[in-house]
C-alpha cells in the first residue's frame, strides 16, 4: 500500500470522524439550548465551530446562544458573519439581531446605521415584526443619543455584602423590615454561573433589611420553594397578610408559570395555592404580579401572554375583592402593552405611577424601566425612567422603598465568572441627601449640551413667494404640514426609478424625516423645558439662532426666507402653553426674566452648492434628501444676558448685512449702533477676517443714542458665495458685538 494511499485513507477517516463528532456536538448543543442551558450549549457549539466554522447554520446557532447568554459583544460579531453570508435570505432576522446587539453594547451610531439598513431590507412587507421593530429601534436609538445627556443626579447605594453573587439576583420588594429577592443559584458549593441541573433553580429568598446592614445571608422560605419548580417575583398585599408570587413548572423545554398566593396565619405563612383560572387562564403563562391600590381598589397587575395581547407578554389587571378571595374579569392594561414583552410592574400610589419594563419603547437597549402616570383616571404615554436606573443592558424588576430605588440589571459592573453581562445583580439608588444648589454656570451648561436643536422646513416655507422678512406662521404648524407631506416626498423622490431603487429611495427620504425632521421637534421639546426652568428663576437669556435655505431661489430671496423661518420659532415659543414664554420675550416678566432670540439668516450662503438649484428638476431641488437637509434653522448657543454685559444694552441695525451679488472691488454699505444705557460708550475697534472691509466711524456712541458706521469692501473678497463676521469692540468689554456680512462675487 503506497504512502499516498495511506495519507488519503487517514484524511478520509479523520474527515468522517470529524463529521460524526460534528453531528453529535450539534445535536447535544441543540438539546441544551432548547432546555435553556445556554452555557452548556455554547460549550458544544464551540466544539462544533472548531470542526466547521463556515456553515451559516452553525454560526447562527452560536450567535443565538451568545445572545441568550447575554454576551452582546460576541453575539454582534457572529450575527454580522451570518448576515454577510446570507443577507437575511436564510435567517430573516440576522440583520435586525446584529443591530440590536450593537444597541445593547451602547454603540448607538453603529446601531442607527444598521437599523436604517434593516428598515430598508424589511420594507417589502411593512406589516412584519422585523420591519416594525427596525423602524421602532431606529427611533429609539435616536432618542437614546439625546437622552445620554440626561443622567439623573442619583447616588448609588452600597448594598450589603451577600445580597448579590456571581449568579443572577432579582429584587422584588421590601416590606416590614424584609427584603424579598429571587436568585438562580445551585444548592451545590462553588458552582460558577447558570448551568441548569436539578440543583439549579430560581428561588425566592428573604433577608432582614435596614440601612445599617453591612452583610446579609438571604434564606429560603421553604414553604414557598418546591424542589421541582422555579419561584420568584414576590409581592405583599397592602396589609402584609398575603404574598403573591410566580410559580413556574412543567417540562424543562416549556415552562408554565402561574401566580400563587400564601397567607400569613398564626404567625407563619400557609402552604401556597394557585390563584383560580380567572387569573391563571389555562394554556397561558402568568407571572410578575404586583399589588396596587388605585382609586380605593386593590388591583392585581401581572404579565401574561393571553390571546388578546399585542405581542409577547403584556400587562393585565384584575380587581381583588373579598380580602383576596375573589377577582374581577381580567383586562389588558393597553397603555403599557406593545409588540414586545412588557413585564415586572410596580405601582407607587403616592406618585400615581405604574412602573414596568419593556424592550419596545424609546430606550437605551434591551429592557428599560418605564412608567405610566395616572392623571384624571387615564394612563398617560410611557416615559423612560432614564439614567442611571436604565442602561444599554436589561433593566428589570424596578421598585421603590421609601427614598430608595432598586433595579435588577446585567449591566457592566455585575459580579460574574466569565461573561461580564451574563447575570443580573440588584442595584440601589437614592437622591442625594444634601442637594447643592445649581450655579448659573452649571445650568447654562445643561442648556448648551442640548444644542444644536435643528428644525426643518418644506421648500419656500413659511409664506411661499413672499419677500417679507417677517411671518405670523407658528413653526409647529409648519412642521405638521411638513410631516403630512411624507407620502408626496416618497412618491416624488422615487419618480423615474424602478425595482429595488424605488424602495431604497422611499426608505431614504422616510429615514430623513424620522432621523432629522421628527427628531428636531423632540429635541426642541426637551430644550424648551430646560429653558423655561431657567427663565422662571429670573435669568435673562439669549438664544442664537441661525437660518439656512437650499439654493433653489435667488440669494436675496433666501435671506428673507430664512429670516421668516427664524421668526416662526419665536412665534412658536410665544404661543406655546398658552403663552408661557410671552412675558419673557416681551421683557415684562414679573421676576425680571428675559428671553431674546438673535437670528442670523444665512439664506443659501452656507448651503452645499452641489445641491440642485434647477427649478425644473423638482425631484432633486425640492424633494431630495440633499435639498431637504439645507432647509433648516439651528439654535446654536445659549448665553446669559448680564446687566453689565455689552449685549444687554447694545443693538446693531441690521445685524445681518446682505450685499447680494456684487463685483470684486469697492462696495459701500452702512449700519447703526444703538446705545440703550445712560452713559456713553467708546468703540475701540471694528474688525473682519483678513481686513476684507474698511470702516469709518466716530469713536463715541452717546447715551441713549446711535452712531452710524460707514463701511466699504476691499478688493480681496472671496470668490463665489461668502459669509463672515464683523466684530465691534468697545472699551471696557472683552467680548465683541457680532454682525454677519453675506454676499456673492463672480468666480
Secondary structure as GFF3:
##gff-version 3
##sequence-region A 1 747
A	DSSP	alpha_helix	3	35	.	.	.	ID=ss1
A	DSSP	alpha_helix	38	51	.	.	.	ID=ss2
A	DSSP	alpha_helix	56	68	.	.	.	ID=ss3
A	DSSP	alpha_helix	72	86	.	.	.	ID=ss4
A	DSSP	alpha_helix	94	104	.	.	.	ID=ss5
A	DSSP	alpha_helix	108	121	.	.	.	ID=ss6
A	DSSP	alpha_helix	129	147	.	.	.	ID=ss7
A	DSSP	three_ten_helix	148	150	.	.	.	ID=ss8
A	DSSP	beta_strand	154	157	.	.	.	ID=ss9
A	DSSP	beta_strand	168	175	.	.	.	ID=ss10
A	DSSP	beta_strand	178	186	.	.	.	ID=ss11
A	DSSP	beta_strand	200	208	.	.	.	ID=ss12
A	DSSP	beta_strand	219	220	.	.	.	ID=ss13
A	DSSP	beta_strand	230	236	.	.	.	ID=ss14
A	DSSP	beta_strand	242	249	.	.	.	ID=ss15
A	DSSP	beta_strand	256	265	.	.	.	ID=ss16
A	DSSP	beta_strand	268	269	.	.	.	ID=ss17
A	DSSP	beta_strand	273	274	.	.	.	ID=ss18
A	DSSP	beta_strand	286	294	.	.	.	ID=ss19
A	DSSP	beta_strand	297	304	.	.	.	ID=ss20
A	DSSP	beta_strand	314	321	.	.	.	ID=ss21
A	DSSP	three_ten_helix	322	324	.	.	.	ID=ss22
A	DSSP	beta_strand	326	327	.	.	.	ID=ss23
A	DSSP	beta_strand	331	332	.	.	.	ID=ss24
A	DSSP	beta_strand	342	348	.	.	.	ID=ss25
A	DSSP	beta_strand	353	358	.	.	.	ID=ss26
A	DSSP	beta_strand	368	375	.	.	.	ID=ss27
A	DSSP	beta_strand	378	379	.	.	.	ID=ss28
A	DSSP	beta_strand	383	384	.	.	.	ID=ss29
A	DSSP	beta_strand	395	401	.	.	.	ID=ss30
A	DSSP	beta_strand	404	409	.	.	.	ID=ss31
A	DSSP	beta_strand	425	431	.	.	.	ID=ss32
A	DSSP	alpha_helix	440	448	.	.	.	ID=ss33
A	DSSP	beta_strand	453	456	.	.	.	ID=ss34
A	DSSP	alpha_helix	475	484	.	.	.	ID=ss35
A	DSSP	alpha_helix	486	493	.	.	.	ID=ss36
A	DSSP	alpha_helix	500	512	.	.	.	ID=ss37
A	DSSP	pi_helix	513	518	.	.	.	ID=ss38
A	DSSP	alpha_helix	519	536	.	.	.	ID=ss39
A	DSSP	beta_strand	540	548	.	.	.	ID=ss40
A	DSSP	alpha_helix	555	579	.	.	.	ID=ss41
A	DSSP	alpha_helix	582	586	.	.	.	ID=ss42
A	DSSP	beta_strand	594	601	.	.	.	ID=ss43
A	DSSP	alpha_helix	618	621	.	.	.	ID=ss44
A	DSSP	alpha_helix	625	630	.	.	.	ID=ss45
A	DSSP	beta_strand	632	640	.	.	.	ID=ss46
A	DSSP	alpha_helix	646	649	.	.	.	ID=ss47
A	DSSP	beta_strand	650	653	.	.	.	ID=ss48
A	DSSP	beta_strand	656	662	.	.	.	ID=ss49
A	DSSP	beta_strand	668	675	.	.	.	ID=ss50
A	DSSP	beta_strand	681	688	.	.	.	ID=ss51
A	DSSP	three_ten_helix	689	691	.	.	.	ID=ss52
A	DSSP	beta_strand	693	696	.	.	.	ID=ss53
A	DSSP	beta_strand	700	701	.	.	.	ID=ss54
A	DSSP	beta_strand	706	713	.	.	.	ID=ss55
A	DSSP	beta_strand	720	730	.	.	.	ID=ss56
A	DSSP	beta_strand	737	745	.	.	.	ID=ss57
###
